[in-house]
Amino acid sequence: MSKKVSLVIPVVNEEDNIEPMIQAIREAMNGWNYEIVFADDGSSDETVDNIKKFADINVKAVIFNKNYGQTTAMAGGIAKAGGDYIVTLDGDLQNDPADIPAMIAKLEEEGLDVVAGVRIKRQDGMFLKKVPSKIANAMIRRLTGVYLHDYGCTLKVFKKDIAKNLGLYGELHRFIPVLAQLQGAKLDEMPVRHHARIHGKSKYGLGRTFKVISDLILMVFFQKYLQKPMHLFGVAGIALFLLGMLINGYLLTLKIMGEDIWGRPMLILGITLLLGGIQLITIGIVAELVVRTYFESQNKTTYRVKEVFVGK
């Protein structure tokens, strides 16, 4: 195949998985023009030494000075990838490199921008991995409208221009399909194999559930209000302001009629709603200014042009 494929693999303390990972990729990508880009996220074991020991001409590594997290490691690896297609996969041998050729074929044949893997027969614990994953996947599908079945599967194939512009930071690697959809990418999924971890320990547990929920809120904001934050804060602020005005107007009428309104819970509620509404409207205005600064200071546009045609 003439087009180059970059396999980006974030790793941290995976010393025993490096050699079998390289060997598995060699077998799966035999006959392909490919490169392996390890992104070492501050390993404290022999991971980096083993990458250098078992590397061949197709292997390179991005080595961070400390642990930044999987998203940052993935972003660093993608930045150094030079392939026409970029593949992301875990460094624990649970993803199978043998699935990559079929995923690339699907991407090419169907004119897709991203093909995401769906792990079949997951070799993970039921209550610590599978159940939380199913709940998280259902929430993400429902709130973002991006209907994939397995957001937690790292194995994905991208066209280069999509991968290079994902804007990965924080802990957003779980939401890569949503970030790709924000670029107008055409996505689909396909079943892939999943193996049990043999070497090393998993870096993830139940604690990540709360991170997923907080990042999901951010993704919904990105999808619906990134370019128009005033539509979120302004509408909510106006609603609270008007409700506060209504309550205060009612209490003012009672006061004019001679009733004592001081200390009533409704008075406190009315003032709180009034001030809250003003605050939300103010936040909306500030957010609009921040968004304009974000785009204009970096010469970014709020749109992405797919093609420019000039007739002759």
Disulfide bonds with the S-S distance in Angstrom:
none
